[in-house]
Amino acid sequence: QVQLVESGGGLVQAGNSLRLSCAASGRTFTKYSNMGWFRQAPGKERDFVASLNWDGSITYYSESVKGRFTISRDNYKNTVYLQMNSLNPEDTAVYLCAADLDSWDLGTMAMVDYDYWGQGAQVTVSS
């Protein structure tokens, strides 16, 4: 089993920054995994935000966050980060961390590829 725990969410004003963390643990978790961040706003579907492969050499971003958000990982700490800059009210959502243990080298944006999910961290951006 794998456990993913997000932290770092909160309430911020537009234009400010937040950094989310996702701590992974569990007997079957390894650094050889793709990791991703998704978000879900009230009344909307879950959307892809960013992802990376096992060593962070390949990253993907949605068009809406490209240039503002940065995904990274520390494999010694089994932690994935999402640095979010220039936040705007449209970024308000629950942000979920996800792990794909079946693949590790190329990364993936496809929600169906992710096997494990965290509970989510609320990010609220006020105007």
C-alpha positions in Angstrom: 0.0 0.0 0.0 1.0 3.6 -0.6 0.0 6.6 1.4 0.2 10.2 0.0 -0.3 13.1 2.3 -0.5 16.6 1.0 0.3 19.7 3.0 0.9 23.4 2.5 -2.5 24.5 1.3 -4.3 27.6 2.6 -5.8 31.0 1.8 -3.8 33.5 -0.1 -4.4 36.8 -1.9 -4.1 36.9 -5.7 -0.6 37.4 -6.9 1.0 35.5 -4.0 2.6 32.1 -3.8 2.2 28.8 -2.1 4.1 25.6 -2.0 2.4 22.3 -1.7 4.1 19.1 -0.5 3.2 15.5 -0.9 4.8 13.0 1.3 4.7 9.4 0.1 5.1 6.3 2.2 4.3 2.7 2.3 5.9 -0.7 1.7 5.5 -0.6 -2.0 6.4 2.9 -2.8 9.7 3.5 -4.6 11.3 6.5 -6.2 10.8 4.7 -9.5 7.3 6.2 -10.0 5.7 9.0 -11.9 4.1 11.6 -9.7 1.5 14.2 -10.5 -0.7 16.9 -9.2 -4.4 17.3 -10.1 -7.0 19.8 -8.9 -10.7 19.9 -8.5 -12.8 23.0 -8.1 -16.3 22.9 -6.6 -18.8 21.6 -9.1 -16.1 20.8 -11.7 -14.2 17.8 -12.9 -10.8 16.8 -11.7 -8.1 18.4 -13.9 -4.4 17.7 -14.6 -2.0 20.3 -13.2 1.5 19.0 -13.4 3.5 15.8 -13.4 7.1 14.5 -13.6 9.0 11.3 -14.1 11.1 9.5 -11.5 14.1 11.8 -11.5 12.3 15.0 -12.5 14.0 15.2 -15.9 10.6 15.2 -17.7 7.8 17.5 -16.6 4.4 18.3 -17.9 2.1 21.2 -17.1 -1.4 22.2 -18.1 -1.6 25.3 -20.2 -3.4 27.2 -17.4 -0.4 26.9 -15.0 2.6 26.7 -17.3 5.1 29.4 -16.4 3.6 29.9 -13.0 3.8 26.5 -11.3 6.8 24.3 -10.9 6.7 20.6 -9.9 9.7 18.9 -8.4 10.7 16.0 -6.2 13.2 15.0 -3.5 13.6 11.2 -3.8 15.6 11.1 -0.5 12.6 12.4 1.3 9.9 10.7 -0.9 8.3 14.0 -1.4 6.9 15.9 -4.4 6.4 19.6 -4.4 4.3 22.0 -6.3 5.5 25.6 -6.2 2.6 27.9 -7.2 3.4 31.5 -8.1 1.2 34.4 -9.3 -1.9 32.7 -8.0 -5.3 33.9 -9.2 -8.8 33.1 -8.0 -9.2 30.6 -10.9 -6.6 28.4 -9.1 -8.9 27.9 -6.2 -9.4 24.1 -5.8 -8.6 21.0 -3.8 -5.1 19.9 -5.0 -4.5 16.2 -5.1 -1.2 14.3 -5.3 -1.1 11.1 -7.2 1.4 8.3 -7.8 1.8 6.0 -10.8 3.8 2.9 -9.7 3.5 1.1 -13.0 5.8 3.4 -14.9 8.6 5.8 -14.0 10.6 6.9 -17.0 8.5 9.2 -19.2 5.9 10.7 -16.9 2.2 10.9 -17.6 -0.6 13.4 -17.7 -3.4 10.8 -17.9 -5.4 10.5 -14.7 -6.2 6.8 -15.4 -2.5 6.0 -15.1 -2.3 7.0 -11.4 -2.9 4.2 -8.9 -2.8 6.1 -5.6 -4.2 9.4 -4.5 -3.9 11.7 -1.5 -6.8 13.2 0.3 -6.1 16.7 -1.1 -5.1 20.1 0.1 -7.4 23.1 -0.2 -6.0 26.2 -1.9 -8.2 29.3 -1.9 -7.1 32.4 -3.7 -8.9 35.6 -2.9 -9.2 38.6 -5.3 
